[in-house]
Amino acid sequence: MTDATIDVPDAIDSVEARADGTVTVTATPLQTAIRRTPTDEPTWTVEIRVPTIDAVATDPVGAAVQDDWFETFRRRAREASGATRRSIDPEVSIDRTDDHVVVTYAFEERVTDRALEVARDIALFVEGTYVQGAIPGYDYEPPLSKLLHRAKESGDPTA
């Protein structure tokens, strides 16, 4: 059971409540959904959907490259707890479909502000991990092409 009412404090940047009761991270074009399960120690889940490398590449990507890309992304995405200012030990689930990878983190936090900050930081970490996984030599469609462009415009030498 999830709590359909999450009040998003004005002090938390880049998160926005949606009509469906979830919260999204507005600083990323990746599909994000933050949910809270109300208990004595509320559990928060952060779900981020990223297109697979072959779903955004404009040219065909071989099966071995797809598999290696996924394994590298999966290993890196598991390290999201280090991207937050809070000490968390989230449960991590990473599932691959034909054209998306769904990354889900679950963690406990009583204070809504803290939980939303952690969730936002996790989503932005996954975005950065996704951009770092771009393979040179391919052209990409959105959202990866836009993320790479934004990284180049901001002066990120790794983009």
C-alpha positions in Angstrom: 0.0 0.0 0.0 1.4 3.4 -0.9 0.4 6.7 0.6 -1.3 8.8 -2.1 -0.5 12.1 -0.5 3.1 13.2 -0.4 3.5 16.8 0.5 6.6 18.2 -1.3 8.1 21.0 0.7 9.1 24.1 -1.3 12.6 23.9 0.1 13.3 20.7 -1.9 14.5 21.6 -5.4 13.7 19.6 -8.5 10.9 17.4 -7.1 7.2 17.7 -7.9 4.1 15.9 -6.8 2.0 14.3 -9.5 -1.8 13.8 -9.6 -1.3 10.0 -9.3 0.2 10.4 -5.8 3.8 9.9 -6.8 6.6 12.4 -6.9 8.8 13.0 -9.9 12.3 14.5 -10.2 12.0 17.4 -12.6 15.8 17.9 -13.1 16.1 14.8 -15.3 14.2 13.7 -18.4 14.3 10.1 -17.2 11.1 8.7 -16.0 11.1 8.8 -12.2 8.5 7.9 -9.6 8.9 8.3 -5.9 6.5 6.5 -3.6 6.0 6.2 0.2 4.6 3.2 2.0 3.2 4.4 5.3 4.4 2.4 8.3 6.0 3.3 11.6 9.3 3.5 9.6 8.1 4.7 6.2 9.6 2.9 3.2 10.3 5.0 0.1 10.8 3.6 -3.3 12.5 5.4 -6.2 11.9 3.9 -9.6 13.9 5.2 -12.6 13.3 4.0 -16.1 16.1 4.4 -18.6 16.1 3.3 -22.3 18.5 0.6 -23.1 21.5 1.5 -25.3 20.0 -0.1 -28.3 16.7 1.7 -27.8 18.4 5.1 -28.2 21.2 4.4 -30.6 20.4 5.4 -34.2 22.3 2.5 -35.6 22.1 -1.2 -34.7 23.9 -2.3 -31.5 25.2 -5.9 -31.3 24.0 -8.2 -28.7 27.4 -8.5 -26.9 27.6 -4.7 -26.7 24.1 -4.5 -25.4 24.8 -7.1 -22.7 28.1 -5.5 -21.7 26.5 -2.1 -21.5 23.7 -3.4 -19.3 26.1 -5.2 -17.0 28.3 -2.1 -16.6 25.2 0.1 -16.0 23.9 -2.4 -13.5 27.1 -2.5 -11.5 27.4 1.2 -11.4 23.7 1.9 -10.6 24.0 -0.3 -7.4 26.4 2.3 -5.9 23.8 5.0 -5.6 23.9 5.2 -1.9 27.3 6.9 -2.1 25.7 9.8 -4.0 23.6 11.0 -1.1 24.4 13.1 1.9 22.5 10.7 4.1 23.7 7.3 5.3 21.3 4.8 3.6 21.5 1.2 2.6 18.8 0.8 0.0 17.5 -2.4 -1.4 18.2 -2.3 -5.2 16.4 -4.0 -8.0 17.5 -3.7 -11.6 15.4 -5.3 -14.3 15.9 -5.2 -18.1 13.1 -5.3 -20.6 13.4 -5.2 -24.4 13.9 -1.4 -24.5 14.2 -0.2 -20.9 16.0 -0.8 -17.7 14.0 -0.2 -14.5 16.1 0.6 -11.5 14.3 0.6 -8.1 15.7 1.6 -4.8 13.9 1.1 -1.5 15.0 2.7 1.8 13.5 3.7 5.1 13.3 7.3 6.3 10.9 9.0 8.7 11.5 12.6 7.6 9.8 13.4 4.3 12.3 16.2 3.4 15.3 13.9 3.9 13.6 11.1 1.9 12.9 13.4 -1.0 16.4 14.7 -1.0 17.8 11.2 -1.1 15.4 10.1 -3.8 16.3 13.1 -5.9 20.0 12.5 -5.5 19.6 8.9 -6.4 17.7 9.8 -9.6 20.4 12.3 -10.6 23.1 9.7 -9.9 21.3 7.2 -12.2 21.1 9.9 -14.8 24.9 10.5 -14.6 25.6 6.8 -14.7 23.4 6.6 -17.8 25.3 9.4 -19.5 28.7 7.9 -18.6 27.5 4.7 -20.3 27.2 6.3 -23.7 29.4 4.4 -26.1 31.6 6.6 -28.4 30.9 6.1 -32.1 27.2 5.9 -31.9 24.6 8.7 -32.5 21.7 8.7 -30.0 18.1 9.8 -29.8 16.5 11.5 -26.8 16.8 11.3 -23.9 20.4 10.3 -24.2 21.2 12.8 -27.0 19.8 15.6 -24.9 21.6 14.6 -21.8 24.9 14.3 -23.7 24.3 17.8 -25.2 23.5 19.2 -21.8 26.7 17.7 -20.3 28.8 19.2 -23.2 27.2 22.6 -22.7 28.0 22.6 -19.0 31.6 21.9 -19.7 31.7 18.2 -18.6 34.9 16.9 -20.2 33.6 13.3 -20.0 30.6 14.0 -22.2 
